[in-house]
């Protein structure tokens, strides 16, 4: 395959912060960028060469993106699959619509994992309250009821701890007729993730395993390397590679997993794009996850995914530090050794919205996490004139 070289134009479906960081890397390497997003003020549009402002269901916008691009990639996995199929008929789309079809649907996602020999929690498809009671009888409680489509950062799901909670959970998660999935509750000691890249030739490179902490269903921090045994880390990489190869991903695949109390590593979710838990790669690896995405979708050799130094990342939420602009704590944050600040250029801050992140390096994972946490606390120390929300917003 002929590689797509600097000077070419890369189209991005989605204009959020992941697209913004991809655009930064692409422009550094001499590529042009065109972003397709409904919002005129999206974080990526501010850094792109061109922007197409239109609904993701707009077939004309998809064709316009194809006309302007040499290859198209994704920063948002919930784009309309059929629209992307039409786009793919004109220009390479990487990863392709088939991968999105799996990643957008939790039942297909789990079915694909099982087909590829990847462990998951026990699960059942649920289409009615009757189905839910039958699934609970098989799986038991506690269990987690989720929408099969949509939902992120803890939205679209409910924990059922007793059979008497089934009807309330069913009505809360989705209206009658929605596709749902019931998953057995996994008792785990750690949440981890791996960002894996795969090129059109089948070359694969996995970044180090990240150890994740979620607060309120939203990722709060990631530290790499994860503080797990080499055997568990190797199993996590095996799972990521199996999914990337089995789904024939071209681009990035982020795989979120649980390390169970029983020592089993189970896949939880996948995302065919850069991932919040991979942000540490910008400072800690020879190439960032965004440069690796570019290399993969352009058919270039993948870069080294080695960890040069232990690293940690902490998210800045709207409840932590507002937009992050003009923060009085910025100087204190910058005084933390190795600390780096990334702001996403979002004009409106609100609790639960990712506004940026801080990273830090250390001689150990513990030291890196302590520094990143200190930087986060320094930047968010005067939110709305009050104390920092210690739960991360």
N, C-alpha and C positions, 0 to 999 in steps of 0.2 A: 504494500500500500504506500502510495506517495504521501509523505508527511505534509501537513498544513503548516506553512512556515510563517515567521514574523512578517508583518505587512498584510496578512490576511485578516478577515473580519470574523469575529466570533459572536454569535447571537446568544443571548441569555434569556431563558424563560423565567421571569421573576426578577424583581428589582429590590429585594430586601438586602439585609446586611451581608448575606453570603455572596450575593451578586456583586455587592460593592467591593468586598475583599478580593473576589476573583478578578474584577475589573482592574484593581490596583496592580495585581500581579501580571495580568495580560498586557496592560499598557507599559509596564516596566520592561516587558520582553519584546515590545515593538508591535503588538497586535492592536487592531482596532476592535471596538466593542460596541454592539448595539443591544439595548435592553428593551424587552417587551414586558410592560407592567401597566395595570390600570391607573396607577397613581402618578401624577405628573411630578411629584416631589419625592419619589422613592429614593432610598439611600443610594442605590446603584446608578440611577439616572444622572445624579450630580457628577459622576465620574466617567460616564460613558461618552463615546463619540456621538452616538445618536440614541434616541429613545422613541419607541413606538408606544403611545398611550392608548390602550384599548383593552377591552375585556379579554380574558383568557379563552372565552368561547367564540371570539370573533375570528371567523375563517379568513376574512380579508387581511386581518392583522397578521395572522400566521403566515400567509403567503407573502406578505410584505417583509416579514422577518426572514423568510427563506430567500427572497430576492436579494436582500442586503448582506447575507451571511455566507461564509464558506463552510461553516459547521455550526451547529446549535447545541448548547448544553443547558443544564437545568440548575436552578438554585431552589426550586420549589417543586415538590413531588406531587402536588395535587392539581397540576394542570390537566386540562381535558384530554383524555387519551385519544379520542377520535380526531380532535383538532391536530394533535401532534402526528397522527398517522398521515394526515393530509400534508403536513409540513415535511414529513420524512420522505414523501414521494418526490420532493424537490431538492432537499439538502440533507446531508447526514445529521441525525439527531442522536446524541450520545450523552447518557444512556438512552436506549430506545423506548418507545411506548410500551413494549411488552414488559419491560422491567417495572415501569410505573403501574401497569395493570395489576401486578402482584403486590407492589409496595403500598398501593392505595387501599388494599382490602385485607384486613387482618386474617380472615379465614384462608384466602389464597396464600397469604404470606406464610402462615403456619403449615398449610398443606405442602407448599414448595419446600419448606425447611425439612419436614418429615421425609419427603421424597428424596432429598439429598443427604439423608442420614444425619441431620442436625437435630439434637434434642431440643424440645420445647416443653412448656407446661402442658398438661392435659387440657383439652379444649373441646367445645361443642358449638356448632352453629345454632343460633336461637332466632326463631322468627315469630314466636308468640309466647304468651305467658305460660301456656301449656308446655311448650318446648323448654322454657326456662326451668319449670319444676322437674321435668324429666331429666334435664342436664344436671341439675343440682343433686338428684337422686343418684346419678352415676359418678359425678365428680366429688360431691361432698362440699362442705363449708369449712373454712372460709373460701370464697371464690370471688372473682372480679368479673363484672358484667361490663362490656365495652361495646361501643358502636363498631361495626365492621369497617365503616368508612369514616374518615374525618376524625376530629378529636386530636388534641395534642396538648402537651404541657399539663397533663392531668385532667383535661376536659373530656366529656363524653364517656365517663366511666363511673362505676360505683362498686364498692366492696360490699359483699353480702356475707354477713357473719352468722346469720341464722335464717332458716327457711322462711320464717315469718316476714323477713325483710324483702322477699323476692318481688312482690307486687310493687312495692314502693320504688325499689331499684329499677324495675322494668319501666315504670311510668316516668321516672326521673331521667333516665339515660336517653330514651328515644320514644317517639310516639309509636302507636300501633302500626305494624307493617314494616318498620325499619329493620334492616339486617343487623343482628347483634352476634356477639361471640361471648361465651362464658369460658373463662380460664381458671384453672385451679390456682389458688393462691400459693405462690412460691415462697417458702421460707428461705431467705437468702442472707448471706453475711456480707455481700458486696454487689454493687452494680458496676459493670465494666463495659467498655466499648472498644471497638477496633475500626479504624478507617482504612479501607483497603482500596487500592487502585488497580485497574486492569486495562490494558491497552488493546487495540484492535487485533494485534498479533497474539494475544493471550498472555503477555507478560504481566505478572502480578507483583505488587509490592504492598506490604502492610506496615502501617505506622505502629509504634509500640502501643501496648494495651494501656488504656486510660482507666483510672478508677474514679467513679462518679458519685457525687452526693447530690441528691435531689431534695428540694424543700418545697412543700406545697405542690408537688407534681412537676416542678420546673427544675431543670438542671441548675445547681448552684455552683459547683466546683468540679474540676477534673485535675487529677494529679497523675503524672507519668514519670517513671513506670508505675503501673499498678502494684500495690504491695501484696502480691500473691506469689505463689511458688512458680518456678520456671515451668513446671509441668502444666499448671493451670494456664499460664500465659501462652504456652505452645498450643494448648487445646483451643483457646480463644482465637488465636491466629488461624488454626486449622478450620474452624467454623466459618470465619470471615472469608477465607480463600474458597472454601467449598461453595458458599453462597454466591460469591462473585463469579466463579467459573460456571457453576450450574445454571445461573440466571443469564449468563453471557453478557455481563455488564461491561460496557465500555465507558470508562469514567471512574467515578468514586462510588463506593458502597460503604455506608456506615452501619455497623451492626451493634445493637445494644443487647447486652446479655446479663444474666444473673449468675453469680457463683453461689450455688445452693448450700444450705447447711449440710447437705449430704455429699458435698464435694463435686457435684455435677454442674457443668457449665451449660446453661440453656439459653437459646436465643429468645429475646423478647420482641424486638422490632428491628426493621431495616429502613434505611433512608438512602436512596440512590443519588446522593449529593454530598457536598461538604457538610460537616456536622459541628455543632457547638462544642462537642467534646474534643474536637481536633484542632481547636484554635491555638493550643500550646505549640503546635508544630511550626508556627511562624518564627518563633524565637529559638526553638529547641532542636530543630532538625535541619539538615542541609537544604531541603526544599519544603515549603509549606504544603498543606493539603490543597491549597488553591493552585499553586504552581503544578502540583502533581495532577490535579484535575485537568489543567490545560495541556500538560504533556500527554495524558492519556487520550483526551478527545481529539488532539491534533496528530496522533499517531507518532509521537516522538518517544525516544527511550525514556523510561521512567527514571526519576531521580532517586538518590539514596533516601530511604525512610528511617535511617538509623537515628537514635536519640543521642545527641551530642552531650546533653547534660540534663539531669532531672528537672522537670518543669511542672508548673501548676497554673491553672486558669480559674478565675472567679468572675462570674457574670455580674454586670452592673444592671440592676433592674430600675424601672422608673421610680419605685419606692425607695431605692437606695440613694441615688445621686441625681435625680431629675434627668435632664438631657446630658448632664456632665459638663456642659459649657459654662465657663466662668466660675467653676467651683473653687471655693476658697481653699479646699483641701488638696488641690492639685499639686502644689509645691511639696506638701508633706508626702503625698503619694510617690512623687518622683524621687524623693530622698530615700525611699526603700531600695536597698541594693538589688540590681537587675530588674526592677519593676518596669513594665511597659504598659502604656495606656492605648486602648483602641476604642474610639467612639464611632457610632454608626450614622451620625448625621440626621437623626430623627428629630423632627421639630416638636413633637408632642410626647411628653412623658406621662406614664400612668403605671400604677402598681401592676406587676406581672408582665410588663413589656420589657424585652431586652433592649437596652440602650447602648451597651458597650461591654467591654470586659477588660480585666487587667491580667497580666501574666507576670510570672517571676521564675527565675532559675535558682538552683541551689546545688550544693554538693550531694544532697540526699533528697528523696521525695518529700520527707517531712520538712526539711528546711525550705524547699521551694514552696510548699503549701503554706507554711507559716508566713513567708514573705508576701505571697499573693494575698493572703487574708489580711495582713497588716496594710497593704496598699489599698485594698477594698474598703477597709474601715476608715482609712485616712480620707479617701475621696468622698465617702458618703457621710462624713461626720456631722454635717450641718443641714440635712435635708429639711427644707421648709422651716428653718430656724430651730428644729428640734433634734432629738437624738436619732442616731442611725437605727433603722429597723433591723434588729439583730437576726431576724429570721430570713433575711434576704429579700424581703418584699413580697 
